[in-house]
Amino acid sequence: MRDGIYRKSPLALLRSVAGTIFLTAAMAVMIVSGLRQTELSNKSEGLRILEESIRRAVVIAYAVEGRYPESIAYLENNYGIQIDKTRYVVHYDIVASNLYPDVRVIELV
């Protein structure tokens, strides 16, 4: 009688193993999906922070110097802007020293 309690049929054993494998695979898929979503969120947040930092530095430069900076290099050298050139391209187009420049940050793929 004790053998009946501890012994499972092959079909029941297969079901429990398959269920365990299915649950493990489902959890792995959810973890990988969550990590990927976090990575995408971090990328877009980095892009937003860089663009906001550049815009803030442009306004500070105008307030201090009375003119908008002539280039991104000027902001990097004098206002501490750091651009990861392997990840981003910054379009900085200035028309005149008293007009706000067009600033766009583009993420490289």
C-alpha positions as a printed Julia matrix, in Angstrom:
109×3 Matrix{Float64}:
  0.0    0.0     0.0
  2.88   2.39    0.66
  4.16   1.89   -2.89
  0.96   3.41   -4.24
  1.45   6.65   -2.31
  4.99   7.34   -3.5
  4.84   5.94   -6.98
  3.39   7.94   -9.87
  2.3    6.65  -13.21
  4.55   7.58  -16.17
  1.85   9.88  -17.53
  1.53  11.76  -14.21
  5.31  12.06  -13.99
  5.46  13.41  -17.56
  2.73  15.96  -16.75
  4.53  17.26  -13.66
  7.86  17.53  -15.51
  6.22  19.24  -18.48
  4.42  21.65  -16.16
  7.65  22.52  -14.4
  9.47  23.06  -17.7
  6.6   25.22  -19.0
  6.56  27.4   -15.85
 10.35  27.81  -15.94
 10.27  28.79  -19.62
  7.43  31.25  -19.02
  9.33  32.9   -16.17
 12.47  33.14  -18.32
 10.49  34.81  -21.11
  8.99  37.32  -18.67
 12.42  38.15  -17.2
 14.01  38.64  -20.62
 11.06  40.76  -21.74
 11.34  42.92  -18.63
 15.07  43.4   -19.11
 14.57  44.4   -22.73
 11.87  46.92  -21.77
 14.16  48.39  -19.11
 16.98  48.71  -21.65
 14.73  50.53  -24.12
 13.51  52.84  -21.38
 17.08  53.64  -20.32
 18.06  54.47  -23.9
 15.21  56.91  -24.4
 15.86  58.45  -20.98
 19.55  58.98  -21.84
 18.57  60.72  -25.07
 16.14  62.99  -23.25
 18.64  63.85  -20.51
 21.37  64.72  -23.03
 19.08  66.98  -25.04
 17.8   68.67  -21.88
 21.37  69.21  -20.62
 22.42  70.8   -23.9
 19.4   73.1   -23.92
 20.05  74.11  -20.3
 23.72  74.84  -21.06
 22.7   76.95  -24.08
 20.4   79.08  -21.91
 23.02  79.43  -19.16
 25.63  80.48  -21.73
 23.24  83.11  -23.08
 22.52  84.41  -19.59
 26.2   84.61  -18.66
 27.72  85.77  -21.95
 24.85  87.57  -23.65
 25.03  85.39  -26.76
 24.3   81.81  -27.69
 27.31  79.49  -28.08
 28.6   79.12  -31.61
 29.04  75.34  -31.44
 28.59  72.19  -29.41
 32.37  72.04  -28.94
 32.15  75.36  -27.09
 29.57  73.88  -24.73
 31.71  70.8   -24.2
 34.81  72.87  -23.42
 33.23  75.58  -21.27
 30.02  74.18  -19.78
 30.85  70.54  -19.04
 28.56  68.93  -21.61
 29.67  65.36  -22.31
 28.4   63.64  -25.43
 28.94  59.95  -26.1
 29.7   60.25  -29.8
 29.43  56.49  -30.25
 25.75  56.64  -29.23
 24.5   60.12  -30.2
 24.77  62.71  -32.93
 23.98  66.29  -31.96
 22.64  68.68  -34.56
 23.34  72.23  -33.42
 22.35  74.91  -35.93
 22.8   78.55  -35.0
 21.47  81.37  -37.19
 22.62  84.37  -35.15
 24.19  84.92  -31.75
 20.95  86.39  -30.38
 18.55  83.69  -31.69
 18.01  80.41  -29.92
 19.76  77.62  -31.88
 18.1   74.52  -33.25
 19.22  71.62  -31.05
 18.44  68.01  -31.92
 19.95  64.85  -30.49
 19.74  61.71  -32.59
 20.56  58.27  -31.29
 22.77  56.12  -33.49
 21.43  52.67  -34.16
